[in-house]
């Protein structure tokens, strides 16, 4: 027997964009059912264990009010709950981990707590229903509309059919799109398709996608031995050297993303080399009273455990399972190599005191609940954002394309990691950009909106649209758009193409704290 649930809005995927969409729709008085495959909502922030990647002005402007409320909530949670040192408590823009990747490196469990706090009024009032551990199984369509989506509980096998006037795909891979017959793109487009300077010459490569990463947490206890069992695939990964890499992947040598020149890393801070441990450090023991943390804690999401030997989108289930398994083997092999063979500045080998923190990420094996997926299926949209719209090399006036249908802003370098097609980094500047409503409108489907990394962008522009604040803004705009359309009895397509409705919708966004334009600033 299949249970049925009805709501104004069904959101498939409870990641960053899904949570933002649920908050937005609930604020407008709409009922929401949000599903999530893992045990944690929050996506990149929690179940994928990726501290926020953000632009340089994030503390002042360039994000939505609700995203800022999330960031403020994380800092407030540490101040209210954790025994901070007086010095740490006095820092206005507290960075709990003092990681170098972000101004706000924090533990995933704290992000999870804050997201639940933000959603609590709507969950407790019955306006928002969250179904964790539910995986999308099927979708039913009639013409150009989705009628229902069916999800399966991963432990019990129970099925729930979800019906609503609007459906948002906030899954990490755009999983609703193929099941609902929505037109989409994967992989790398060709220059003949998009005209982008850095697109592929020749034919498009739909299976050439950015690498993904199985993140794990670790700390370091000098003098102790926490060496894990030797991974089954260790010998392969220990000897693996890609054609485009200057050394073996398991080494302290990598490449500079912008120039592809070799670069030497170090594990711990101490020289002028880049410290990998400090990079995504999520708990700096010196921020807390003595003894609370025996060691600082870091997340391992480094060049050495990016997995690019095959995609996990639009492949067979066996192939997907094989690549996911090998990605975990790569991460385990990196840890084992660091514990046993990694060269040390003192001339010794290995850091056996590196401890896999199985408790930090809520799993038995110590890995994040989900791999960090950088690239999704992308809708074929009414408007597609191209490199030409955001790259300073293509914008002689030094400003990104102006979009009259803006529903938000974003900013990040175009940052593509090595790909399943064997291509190295693409790391080039971009200009602070607007998010056009057109990239949220599918070519044909009338009641489906993207709310994650699956909007109308290309392989290239995905590189600056995939980060936390932009995904949040996309999800929030999609949630508000569905609520607005329900209130007015019109379609998302009509909102974009009818000037009065577009202006009214944009006023709603501004009222709710969504910035639609940037001040005059340069590229990043």
HELIX and SHEET records of a PDB file:
HELIX    1   1 UNK A   16  UNK A   27  1                                  12    
HELIX    2   2 UNK A   43  UNK A   45  5                                   3    
HELIX    3   3 UNK A   65  UNK A   81  1                                  17    
HELIX    4   4 UNK A   86  UNK A   89  1                                   4    
HELIX    5   5 UNK A  108  UNK A  124  1                                  17    
HELIX    6   6 UNK A  175  UNK A  179  1                                   5    
HELIX    7   7 UNK A  191  UNK A  194  1                                   4    
HELIX    8   8 UNK A  234  UNK A  239  1                                   6    
HELIX    9   9 UNK A  276  UNK A  279  1                                   4    
HELIX   10  10 UNK A  285  UNK A  287  5                                   3    
HELIX   11  11 UNK A  303  UNK A  305  5                                   3    
HELIX   12  12 UNK A  317  UNK A  340  1                                  24    
HELIX   13  13 UNK A  387  UNK A  390  1                                   4    
HELIX   14  14 UNK A  392  UNK A  394  5                                   3    
HELIX   15  15 UNK A  437  UNK A  440  5                                   4    
HELIX   16  16 UNK A  462  UNK A  465  1                                   4    
HELIX   17  17 UNK A  468  UNK A  488  1                                  21    
HELIX   18  18 UNK A  492  UNK A  497  1                                   6    
HELIX   19  19 UNK A  499  UNK A  511  1                                  13    
SHEET    1   A 6 UNK A 128  UNK A 132  0                                        
SHEET    2   A 6 UNK A  32  UNK A  36  1                                        
SHEET    3   A 6 UNK A   3  UNK A  12  1                                        
SHEET    4   A 6 UNK A 159  UNK A 169  1                                        
SHEET    5   A 6 UNK A 145  UNK A 153 -1                                        
SHEET    6   A 6 UNK A 134  UNK A 142 -1                                        
SHEET    1   B 5 UNK A 128  UNK A 132  0                                        
SHEET    2   B 5 UNK A  32  UNK A  36  1                                        
SHEET    3   B 5 UNK A   3  UNK A  12  1                                        
SHEET    4   B 5 UNK A 159  UNK A 169  1                                        
SHEET    5   B 5 UNK A 448  UNK A 450  1                                        
SHEET    1   C 2 UNK A 184  UNK A 185  0                                        
SHEET    2   C 2 UNK A 378  UNK A 379 -1                                        
SHEET    1   D 2 UNK A 212  UNK A 213  0                                        
SHEET    2   D 2 UNK A 306  UNK A 307 -1                                        
SHEET    1   E 4 UNK A 281  UNK A 283  0                                        
SHEET    2   E 4 UNK A 297  UNK A 300 -1                                        
SHEET    3   E 4 UNK A 216  UNK A 220 -1                                        
SHEET    4   E 4 UNK A 354  UNK A 356 -1                                        
SHEET    1   F 3 UNK A 253  UNK A 255  0                                        
SHEET    2   F 3 UNK A 262  UNK A 266 -1                                        
SHEET    3   F 3 UNK A 274  UNK A 275  1                                        
SHEET    1   G 2 UNK A 406  UNK A 410  0                                        
SHEET    2   G 2 UNK A 433  UNK A 436 -1                                        
SHEET    1   H 2 UNK A 414  UNK A 416  0                                        
SHEET    2   H 2 UNK A 426  UNK A 428 -1                                        
END                                                                             
